[in-house]
């Protein structure tokens, strides 16, 4: 299974946890190692990830962001913040592709804008 597919699976596991309240361990039963590692890392850094997303989602309260879009951004931001082997641009591109396929029409631009703003701030640009 490609890493792209495992990222998507991590997004869906985190999303299902938010929507159903089921434990992440239960949702990850039988998941590939990278999917499990990524989803668990998102869970472990949830407050930090949400704070960054909330600070850069101009005009949006965190609670108003669609749960699937929020989890797409959480997974990408987890890789941006904590994965040395994943370039920022790759994490953002993967997130935008997931948003294109599974979220509303405005989601890809929103996801790209929020993640891009976080990366630019971290790099001291703009």
N, C-alpha and C positions, 0 to 999 in steps of 0.2 A: 504494500500500500504506500502510495506517495506521501511525502510530508504534507503536501497541500490537502490531501484527503484527511490526514490525521489532524491538521489544524481545524478543518471544518468540523470534524467529530468532537474536538475539544470545545469548540464554540457551542455546538449543540448540547453537549453534556452540561456546560455551565448555564446555558439558557434553560434547559429542562430543570436544573436545580433551582433556579430563580422562580420559574413559573409553577412548578409542582411542589417544591419544598422537599423533594426526595433527596436522600443523602448522596453526595457525589460518588462515594465508594460504590454504591448500588448502581448508579448510572454508568460508571466506568467498568463494570464487571465485563470481562472479556475484551477490554480495549487494548489496543497496541501500546507498547511502552511510551512512545513519544506523545500519544494522545493523553495518556494518564499523567505523565510528567507535566505537560503543559497545562492541563485542566487543574491539577493540584497546585501548581505554581500560581495560577490565576487566583485560586481560592485563598492561598496564603498571603497574597499581596493585594487582595481585593480593595482594602481601604485606600492604599497608596494609589492604585490604578484609578479608582473612582474619583479621588481628589484631583488627579491630573486631568482626567476627562472632564469633570465638572468645571474646572477652572478654564478650560479651553473651548467648551461648547457654548459659545457666545449666544446669550438669549435663551438658553435651555437649562432648566433645572434637571438634575440627574434623574429624578423620578419621572420626568416626562419623556425621557429617551426610551424608545421601544426596546424591550428586553433583548431581542435578538441583535439589534444594532449595538447596544451597549456591550454585549458579550463578544461581538466581532471586534470591537475596539479594545476590550480588555485583553483578549488573546494576543492581538497584534502588539499592544503596548507592553505586555509581559515580555514578548520577544525583544522588543526595542530596548527595554530597560534591563533585561537580565540574561540575554543570549548574546554571547560574543561572536558566535558563528553565523548569525543571521543579520545581514545588512538591513538598516532601517528601511530602505526603499523596498526591499523584498517583503518585509513584514507589512508595510503599507499596501503594496500591490496585492498581496494575498488577501488582505482584509477587504479591499475594494472589490476584488473578484467575488468573494463570498457574499458581500452586500449586493452586488449586481444580480447574483443568482437567487438569493433567498429573501432579500428585503425589498422595501418599496422603492419607487423610482428616484426619490431624492436621497436615499440612503448612501449610495456610493460617494456622492459629492460631500455629504456631511461627514462620513467616516474619513475620507481623504483630508478634508479641511481640518478636522479636530486632530488627527494623528500628525498631519504635516505641521500644524502650529506647535504641537508639543515638541517635535523633533527640532524645529527651527529654534525654539526657545532654549532647548538643551544645548544646542550648538552655538548659541549666542548670536543667531542670525535673525534679523527682523524682529 
